[in-house]
Every structure is written in C-alpha cells, then in structure tokens.
Amino acid sequence: MTTTSEASLSPDVSDDIVALTDVSKTYRMGEVEVHALNHSDLRIPRGEFVAVLGPSGSGKTTLLNLIGGIDSPSSGSIVIDGLDISAFSRKQLTLFRREKVGFVFQFFNLIPTLTARENVQFALELAARDGKPSPLDAAGLLEKVGLGERLNHFPSQLSGGEQQRVAVARALAKDPSIVLGDEPTGNLDFRTGKLVLAALRDVSDNEGKTVIIVTHNQPLAEVADRVLHIRDGKIASIEINDNPVRPEDVVW
C-alpha cells in the first residue's frame, strides 16, 4: 500500500465523485462542543471501493453521514457527484439522498411483512423519477447479489447474510452514484460477512459504483482500493491499495 497524509492530498480533480474541503462538524452537548470532524479534506475518485477505519468516536460515521447528505457540515464544502450539497436545503438533501445515494446499514431494516422481491420493489417504486418506472427490476437486482432463488422469502426466512444482501439490492434500486455502508458486516459471522463484502465489491467492480464502508475490522480493509484512517475527527492517513484482496480470501 501507498500511504499519504491529509496535508498531501491533491486539489480538486474533475473525476472525483467526493470532494470535501476544510469540512468540520461540531455538535453541542450542553456546555460542551464536540468536534466530530475537524477541518478535513478528502478526494475520492469515481468507482473506487473505500474503507474507513478508526476507533469508536473518531468521526467515521459522521464522515459517512456528511457524504450521504444525512447531516450538514458546520463549515466547509462538500461536493458529491458535482453537486455542492453543503449549500443544500433540507428538501434538496432529501432529493439528493433519494437519487444519488444507496445506504446499507449494520441493521438490515427490511420490512418484515414483505418478501425479498417486494422489499426491493418497494425501493424501486420510491426511486421512480419524473413518474417513469425504473428500468431496473427487483428480481434482476436480487440475482446480482446471489439471491435469485430466495425472491419470495420473507426476512424471517432468510439468514442474516441473506437479509443484508437484500439490503444491498435495495440500495442499488436507486441506481445510485454512491453506496454507503455503516458496519455492513458488523452483525454477521465471517462466512456470511464475506458474501456481503463480495456483493459490495462486485458493485464497485462491475457496476462502476463508488462504495464507501465504515468498519472496525482491519482485515476487511484489505479488500478496498483506498483505506482512510480517522482519529480524533481528522483523516490521519490514506492508504492506496494497488492489489486488493478478494473477499473470499480475507482472513478475519
């Protein structure tokens, strides 16, 4: 791996899908100010698989929430896929999340009364733009994540790994520019975690999506093209991985 410090990051590049410039996020808890992210710069090229590592409370989830438009910065500029979302209103951020970002969380958040196909179909209907149906279909998306034979199963009939892969398919229903995962393998054993990791890696390699995952599991970072290390609200270092490990070869 090649490692760079935050200070040596390159300036704006046209093919960067993520561009953060001097971004800070401060929360007030009573009389105390918490600097969750502190004057950070970041560039991520389009189509990369990125892992974000750091101890609890370091700012990993804050960074993910800012990139995904769930939260807004206290200061600085955030440009995602050419859009300066740091200047967006709440309504604009909602539209941005709906059209540009797919989310995969640690907890699957599937609708229990809907089958796998129906969970993804519901996401497709929500993602319909300008009244036009999506060109994607639920069965095809589930096929991509290896669940073609589980279309009509309810979440309670699926393993944790299968439910998380349904969540990946649901995230792809928007045809997003970016897929964000907050500890997407955190509740899974190593075997099913590898299957979810493989599905996300495939999204980057074969769908051209930019995938950014937060994880506390160092071995998972070996799959990534780029690894961000966050400490005390700062991007401490970035590793460029020229030879990512295949998900099936990761040793937990």
C-alpha positions as a printed Julia matrix, in Angstrom:
252×3 Matrix{Float64}:
   0.0     0.0     0.0
   0.96    3.6    -0.58
   0.23    5.94    2.34
  -0.37    9.69    2.15
  -1.08   12.23    4.84
  -4.06   14.54    4.73
  -1.82   17.52    4.03
  -0.57   15.98    0.78
  -3.98   15.35   -0.77
  -4.32   16.63   -4.3
  -6.55   19.61   -5.09
  -9.82   19.34   -6.94
  -9.88   16.7    -9.7
 -12.74   16.51  -12.2
 -13.22   12.76  -11.85
 -13.51   12.88   -8.05
 -17.0    11.86   -7.01
 -16.36   13.01   -3.43
 -14.61   16.31   -2.65
 -14.5    17.63    0.91
 -12.7    20.91    1.52
 -11.92   22.1     5.07
 -15.02   20.34    6.43
 -15.88   20.47   10.12
 -18.85   19.14   12.07
 -19.38   20.34   15.62
 -22.11   19.18   17.98
 -23.05   20.98   21.18
 -23.82   18.8    24.19
 -24.88   21.19   26.93
 -21.94   23.48   27.57
 -19.52   21.22   25.69
 -18.65   21.37   21.99
 -17.79   18.05   20.36
 -15.7    18.3    17.19
 -16.83   15.14   15.39
 -14.96   16.14   12.23
 -12.29   18.81   12.28
 -11.08   20.76    9.2
 -10.82   17.7     6.95
 -10.06   17.47    3.24
 -10.81   14.42    1.13
 -10.93   13.36   -2.51
 -12.32   10.02   -3.69
 -12.16    9.05   -7.39
 -15.26    7.69   -9.07
 -15.76    3.93   -8.95
 -13.44    3.13   -6.03
 -14.1     0.8    -3.11
 -13.15    2.71    0.05
 -12.88    1.52    3.65
 -12.96    3.95    6.58
 -11.2     2.76    9.74
 -10.86    4.31   13.17
 -11.67    3.77   16.84
 -15.13    4.36   18.27
 -15.93    8.07   18.37
 -13.23    9.0    15.87
 -15.66   10.52   13.34
 -16.2     7.6    10.92
 -19.99    7.67   10.96
 -20.04   11.48   10.94
 -17.99   11.43    7.74
 -20.35    8.9     6.16
 -23.42   10.91    7.19
 -21.97   14.09    5.68
 -21.11   12.38    2.38
 -24.59   10.84    2.27
 -26.42   14.1     2.98
 -27.88   12.76    6.24
 -26.16   15.6     8.07
 -24.8    19.0     7.06
 -21.35   20.39    7.88
 -20.78   23.18   10.39
 -18.3    24.66    7.92
 -16.51   23.77    4.71
 -17.58   22.48    1.31
 -18.89   19.05    0.33
 -19.25   18.31   -3.39
 -20.72   14.92   -4.32
 -21.01   13.91   -7.97
 -20.62   17.56   -8.97
 -23.24   18.85   -6.51
 -22.3    21.2    -3.67
 -24.56   19.58   -1.07
 -23.15   21.72    1.75
 -25.35   24.52    0.41
 -28.48   22.37    0.03
 -31.73   22.91    1.9
 -33.3    20.04    3.81
 -35.66   19.37    0.9
 -32.76   19.33   -1.57
 -30.83   16.92    0.65
 -33.82   14.58    0.73
 -33.94   14.57   -3.07
 -30.16   14.09   -3.22
 -30.32   11.04   -0.93
 -33.21    9.59   -2.91
 -31.48    9.88   -6.27
 -27.74    9.66   -5.61
 -27.04    7.54   -2.52
 -27.73    3.93   -1.58
 -27.43    3.09    2.13
 -26.55   -0.26    3.7
 -26.64   -0.2     7.48
 -25.48   -2.62   10.18
 -29.1    -3.46   10.93
 -30.9    -4.65    7.81
 -34.08   -2.54    8.24
 -36.12   -4.73    5.89
 -39.91   -4.54    6.01
 -40.83   -7.84    7.73
 -44.22   -8.26    6.03
 -42.72   -8.02    2.53
 -40.78  -10.69    0.66
 -37.25  -10.09   -0.56
 -38.61   -9.18   -4.01
 -41.24   -6.87   -2.51
 -38.7    -5.09   -0.3
 -36.6    -4.29   -3.37
 -39.66   -3.5    -5.5
 -40.82   -1.0    -2.88
 -37.43    0.73   -3.12
 -37.74    0.8    -6.92
 -41.13    2.49   -6.68
 -39.76    5.1    -4.26
 -36.85    5.71   -6.63
 -39.06    6.28   -9.7
 -38.18    9.63  -11.26
 -40.46   12.01  -13.13
 -43.28    9.48  -12.88
 -41.36    7.0   -15.03
 -40.84    3.42  -13.82
 -37.27    2.35  -13.13
 -35.54    0.35  -15.9
 -34.25   -1.96  -13.15
 -36.25   -4.86  -11.75
 -36.3    -6.43   -8.31
 -35.61   -9.97   -9.45
 -32.6    -8.87  -11.5
 -31.15   -6.91   -8.59
 -31.55   -9.88   -6.25
 -29.93  -12.14   -8.86
 -26.89   -9.84   -8.81
 -26.4   -10.43   -5.1
 -26.89  -14.2    -5.36
 -30.48  -14.39   -4.13
 -32.29  -15.39   -7.3
 -33.76  -18.43   -5.55
 -34.92  -16.51   -2.47
 -37.16  -13.92   -4.14
 -40.36  -14.95   -2.36
 -38.91  -15.49    1.12
 -39.75  -13.14    3.97
 -36.93  -11.63    6.06
 -37.67  -14.07    8.9
 -36.98  -16.92    6.47
 -33.58  -15.53    5.45
 -30.22  -15.73    7.2
 -28.51  -12.55    8.39
 -26.21  -12.58    5.39
 -29.13  -13.03    3.0
 -31.03  -10.18    4.62
 -28.01   -7.93    4.27
 -27.69   -8.85    0.59
 -31.36   -7.92    0.14
 -30.4    -4.59    1.71
 -27.59   -4.24   -0.85
 -30.04   -4.97   -3.69
 -32.45   -2.43   -2.2
 -29.67    0.18   -2.1
 -28.96   -0.47   -5.79
 -32.62    0.02   -6.69
 -31.98    3.77   -6.86
 -29.17    3.23   -9.38
 -27.1     5.45   -7.05
 -23.78    7.1    -7.75
 -22.52    6.11   -4.3
 -23.25    3.16   -1.99
 -22.52    3.84    1.7
 -22.22    1.06    4.26
 -22.07    1.7     8.02
 -20.6    -1.51    9.52
 -22.45   -3.58    6.88
 -20.89   -6.83    8.16
 -20.98   -5.89   11.84
 -23.78   -8.31   12.77
 -22.61  -11.19   10.61
 -20.31  -14.17   11.09
 -17.2   -14.34    8.91
 -18.71  -16.62    6.25
 -21.85  -14.55    5.62
 -19.84  -11.35    6.07
 -17.62  -12.39    3.18
 -20.68  -12.9     0.97
 -21.92   -9.39    1.72
 -18.44   -7.99    1.18
 -18.24   -9.81   -2.17
 -21.59   -8.31   -3.2
 -20.36   -4.81   -2.38
 -17.03   -5.35   -4.13
 -18.93   -6.56   -7.2
 -20.99   -3.36   -7.13
 -17.77   -1.38   -7.45
 -16.03   -3.62   -9.98
 -18.92   -4.41  -12.31
 -21.48   -1.66  -11.71
 -19.0     1.23  -11.58
 -20.41    2.45   -8.27
 -18.33    4.19   -5.65
 -18.62    2.14   -2.44
 -17.62    3.56    0.94
 -17.86    1.39    4.04
 -17.15    2.17    7.67
 -15.68   -0.77    9.56
 -13.74   -1.5    12.72
 -12.45   -4.73   11.2
  -8.93   -4.19    9.8
  -8.9    -7.33    7.58
 -11.95   -6.08    5.68
  -9.97   -3.03    4.62
  -7.67   -5.29    2.6
 -10.48   -5.59    0.04
 -10.59   -1.84   -0.55
  -8.83    0.26   -3.18
  -8.39    3.07   -0.66
  -8.32    3.0     3.15
  -8.99    6.1     5.23
  -7.75    6.15    8.84
  -9.64    8.6    11.06
  -8.52    9.68   14.52
  -9.93   12.46   16.69
 -12.09   13.85   13.9
  -9.22   14.09   11.42
  -8.33   11.99    8.39
  -4.95   10.91    9.71
  -3.78    8.96    6.67
  -4.91    7.4     3.4
  -3.6     4.13    2.02
  -3.83    3.33   -1.69
  -4.08   -0.42   -2.18
  -2.72   -1.47   -5.58
  -3.61   -5.15   -5.05
  -6.87   -5.52   -3.11
  -7.54   -8.93   -1.57
 -10.5   -10.85   -2.94
 -13.37  -11.01   -0.41
 -13.27  -14.8    -0.31
  -9.59  -14.67    0.69
 -10.0   -12.32    3.64
  -8.89  -13.84    6.94
 -10.86  -12.43    9.88
